[in-house]
Amino acid sequence: MRIVCIGGGPAGLYFGLLMKKLHPAHDITVVERNKPYDTFGWGVVFSDQTMQSMRVWDPESAAEIEDSFNHWDDIELLFKGTRQRTSGHGFVGIGRKKLLNILQARCEALGVELKFETDVDSDLDFPDADLVIASDGLNSKIRNKYAEIFQPDMVVRPNRYIWLGTNKLYDAFTFDFRKTDHGWFQAHIYKFDDKTSTFIVETTEEAYQAHKLGEMSQDESIKFCEDLFAESLEGSSLMTNARHLRGSAWLNFSRLICGKWSHFNGNSHVVLMGDAAHTAHFAIGSGTKLAIDDAIELANQFNIAGHGKDAIPGVLSSYEEIRRVDVARIQNAARNAMEWFEVVGQRYADTLEPEQFMYSMLTRSQRISHENLRLRDKTWLEGYERWFAARQGLNVQEGERCLPPMFTPYKVRGLTLPNRIVVSPMAMYSARDGLLDDFHMVHLGSRALGGAGLVFAEMTCVSPDARITPGCLGIWNDEQMEGWKRLVAFIHGNSNAKVAMQLGHAGRKGATKVAWEGIDQPLESGDWPLLSASALPYLKHSKVPKAMDRADMDRVKADFVAATKRAVEAGVDWLEFHAAHGYLLSSFLSPLTNRREDEYGGSHENRARYPLEVFRAVRDAWPADKPLSVRLSCHDWFEGGNTPDDAAIFAQMFKDAGADLIDCSSGQVWKEEQPVYGRLFQTPFSDKIRNEIHVPTIAVGAISEADHANSVIAAGRADLCAVARPHLADPAWALHEAAKIGLKSVAWPKQYVSGKYQYEANLARATAPAK
């Protein structure tokens, strides 16, 4: 084949040398606009996994690259006058210029033609090419030429950064945070050769503008950074190699995703690679990794399918399908890390103590978890666990393993939970006339015996017409209250768990069949009138609700108050006010479901007016020494609906009205929603509300392991973790997760102690190394 790589960065060079090595008959040219052995940039970071692949695919270049590596295990944080360090992280760095020089020399040795100082405007400049690799970077002319085909989605991120270098050699991957009168700046610093360290300075747009950095020359910007980070630099100067850029050289990172990666131009097949196809923020240092991995996978697909021209279409299709998965995974992690740095000032730096700030920073991408930190640096993590436990009032002895964050107690008002695991409210649709019966006793009682600190029953309805289905729980009469008394007495008498009730009204989502007969489908008989903020059905064929008038509002408020008083008499420990998931009170909060033109519609204040009115009445009826939480849908997942920013506004309002915690869920407001699922996918909502609104939160959603819960709580992203489906699969989820992480100090019910020993022994045998 005739192959032309447009762009002589890592992707183009490495693909060129691999293909020439695999099939020397290929005629391969790499075209680069820079001079021979000249490049811009400072250091780049490699992962061990990519390096391992390079050893397999081309041991010669891999050996030379490894000889030029700088390796370090430590991460150091400079923050608020403290210096913290943790080890075991295993980074390798190399100068970008050195890396490209090695790849250029290897290409030449194999017979790849290198053409320097050549600008390419079009793939059609190479009519004899069978395959054109568009590896011409973020601003790819080739990709832009075929924008309608490649469908680039480019998002310019808000933070500003400047990429500098210094001759001071740092012996750890160092993060230095400095506060100015106008906001926080952070430096990302790492050594990449025996003379130089990369020094990236980042800040918000607001701080950038307030300091008038855009009006400065590059030299003035460098002087500003030298003064700001003088303590860390210890007299060393900063350098730039971006003299080719106009102005102050501060940039915005652009996140790129392409809808399609290849195209046949009528003569040649064109395929995107590296930054031309995708970008990953420097916060996790994966740009070069992605480029090299692209090159390896495309070469691998040719090896599998054959190196003939007829294989090209199938190879490009497989290449894109395979690489999309890994790129999406890396981009997600990079996005998490990038967003952490974008909000670090407003969310973490001013509020978190240095120890928790360090933990939050280390786990910012969500690729590094609590137990992963234990593997990397057990001493550091257990020191942090002792610090966290001591903050909760536990007596911790130096050198002893203490309770990890999820098993530490949590105090709110006059109530102390034994741990931070919550059995989330989950609809069972098994009540008759709203009565809590033997099924609920066994279901909820077994979860309390299973080690959770707080056990919620499903949404409990304040009136018969507040039910979702005929099988929903209620507390609108004294007979129902007596059932709750029985449940509370059992859980209090047989476990350390506390009992929570979630009060709600189904609104327009009411009068439907139980889930296994057709979720959200309207009842064919025996239904009841529905109420909502506006007369909008949930499904097109659902019953149309009545838009509430003042009389309806007064009646429903009275129902909530009466239900609250019964919850008090039943001895419930915790009450939650359900204002999420498209139910009645949620329908007022969302602009998708609230189309009112009176004082209850329009602005945030108006949409929250009635829910807050009911909430205040509930708070007045609920004992002052007992906690009251509010469940919110923090994202409607549909254009025109509420976003996390709107949720934060409502959280502030409920906090001001007396809410003790915000239970951060999302969705189920609008049937055409398009949620983005994934591990801990709703935790960012909790993180935002907790650390920007400064109100405690409950995280919920795809939390399925102790590792997840410990990571969330230790980082300060939530105060409690609500676990739903895992508790359906395993009533003793909390006890089993404690055993899985080797924590033997968590007590089991005395009746089950023999099972504890056997369970722990079986785990030990299963994880023991084979002999």
Buried (B, 14 or more C-beta within 10 A) or exposed (E): BBBBBBBBBBBBBBBBBBBBBBBEEBBBBBBBBBEEEEBEBBBBBBBEEBBEBBBEBBEEBBEBBBEBBBEBBBBBBBBBEEEBBBBBBEBBBBBBBBBBBBBBBBBBEBEBBBBBEBEBEEBBBBEEBBBBBBBBBBEBBBBBBBEEBBEBEBEEBBBBBBBBBBEBBBBBBBBBBBBEEBBBBBBBBBBBBEEBBBBBBBBBBBBBBBBEBEEBEBEEBBBBBBEBBEEBBEEBEBEBBBEEBEEBBBBEBBBBBBEBBBBEBEBBBBBBBBBBBBBBBBBBBBBBBBBBBBBBBBBBBBBEBEBEEEBBEEBBEBBBEBBBEBBEEBBBBBBBBBBBBBBBBBBBBEBBEBBBBBBBBBBBBBBBBBBBBBEBBEEBBBBBBBBBBEBBEEEBEEEEBBBBBBBBBBEBEEBBBBBBBBBBBBBBBBBEEBBBBEEBBEBBBBBBBBBBBBBBBBBBBBBBBBBBBBBBBBBBBEEBBBBBBBBBEBBBEBBBBBBBBBBBBBBBBBBBBBBEEEEBBBBEEEBBEBBBBBBBBBEEEBBEBBBBEEEBBEEBBBBBBBBBBBBBBBBBBBBBBBBBBBBBBBBBBBBBBBEBEEEBBBEBEBBBBBBBBBBBBBBEBBEEEBBBBBBBBBBBBBEEBBBBEBBBBBBBBBBEBBBBBBBBBBBBBBBEBEBEEEBBBBBBBBBBBBBBBEBBBBBBBBBBBBBBBBBBBBBBBBBBBBBBEBBBEBBBBBBBBBBBBEBEEBBBBEEBEEEBEEBBEEBEEEEEEEE
